[in-house]
Amino acid sequence: MEARMKSKANPDVTTAIQHLYTAIHAGGADPRLLELVHLRASQINGCSPCVFAGVASAKRHGETDERLHNVVTWRETPFFTEAERAALALTEAATRIQDGAPGVTDEIWDVAAAHFDETQLSSIILEIALTNFFNRINRTIREQAGKTW
């Protein structure tokens, strides 16, 4: 499979994305948690460049192979804290918004809100949204894992 586009993004878009990342990381959510959120959304969406880059970035933040290999099965493993589980549940619910999906239920929201303050939740939600943004672009243009990341 070949990528459909070879050119770089519009510089204004790049600047806007950099501002979003600044806002995400200013919100006080643990960077490792944000990496898990990014990875899980990218796994759901089948975005190979984001999974590839997400694993590399998470490792730079000190994440372990054991946990990274088990993000996809976080419910069935003992490797994640209750706060991480709440963020991963929120990630899945906010990412799976296809027809008929319940989205973020009150129960999912309440559990996440019990672990994170509003500023941290804002960062997590923005990370989910930005990851889904990149996943959709990469799937549309057929960006390849490891080619440009």
Rosetta blueprint (number, residue, H / E / L):
1 M L
2 E L
3 A L
4 R L
5 M L
6 K L
7 S L
8 K L
9 A L
10 N L
11 P H
12 D H
13 V H
14 T H
15 T H
16 A H
17 I H
18 Q H
19 H H
20 L H
21 Y H
22 T H
23 A H
24 I H
25 H H
26 A H
27 G L
28 G L
29 A L
30 D L
31 P H
32 R H
33 L H
34 L H
35 E H
36 L H
37 V H
38 H H
39 L H
40 R H
41 A H
42 S H
43 Q H
44 I H
45 N H
46 G L
47 C L
48 S H
49 P H
50 C H
51 V H
52 F H
53 A H
54 G H
55 V H
56 A H
57 S H
58 A H
59 K H
60 R H
61 H L
62 G L
63 E L
64 T L
65 D H
66 E H
67 R H
68 L H
69 H H
70 N H
71 V H
72 V H
73 T H
74 W H
75 R H
76 E H
77 T L
78 P L
79 F L
80 F L
81 T L
82 E H
83 A H
84 E H
85 R H
86 A H
87 A H
88 L H
89 A H
90 L H
91 T H
92 E H
93 A H
94 A H
95 T H
96 R L
97 I L
98 Q L
99 D L
100 G L
101 A L
102 P L
103 G L
104 V L
105 T L
106 D H
107 E H
108 I H
109 W H
110 D H
111 V H
112 A H
113 A H
114 A H
115 H H
116 F L
117 D L
118 E H
119 T H
120 Q H
121 L H
122 S H
123 S H
124 I H
125 I H
126 L H
127 E H
128 I H
129 A H
130 L H
131 T H
132 N H
133 F H
134 F H
135 N H
136 R H
137 I H
138 N H
139 R H
140 T H
141 I H
142 R L
143 E L
144 Q L
145 A L
146 G L
147 K L
148 T L
149 W L
